């Protein structure tokens, strides 16, 4: 089973214009069992995503894509890490 685990929504202000309700409607129509929301540096859409996903029969996986500096000792280098709850 394949599940998309990297979705940015309208809550990733400069990264996406995807609306949570539209994405979940399409995922349900496509028969996807689950979907992961990983907005950039925030969890603002988490409650809406969770409620609407459950209502449409798509299991919501919550997370965030976080910018971190200095991973592996590389100062000044910013890395993006997806954290799933």
TAURQUI-V818275 format. One record per helix or strand. SS is the DSSP state (helix for helix, strand for strand). FROM is the first residue (numbers start at 1). TO is the last residue. If there is no record, write none. Layout:
BEGIN
{{SS,FROM,TO} {SS,FROM,TO}}
END
This chain:
BEGIN
{{strand,4,4} {helix,20,29} {strand,34,40} {helix,46,56} {strand,59,69} {helix,71,73} {strand,78,84}}
END
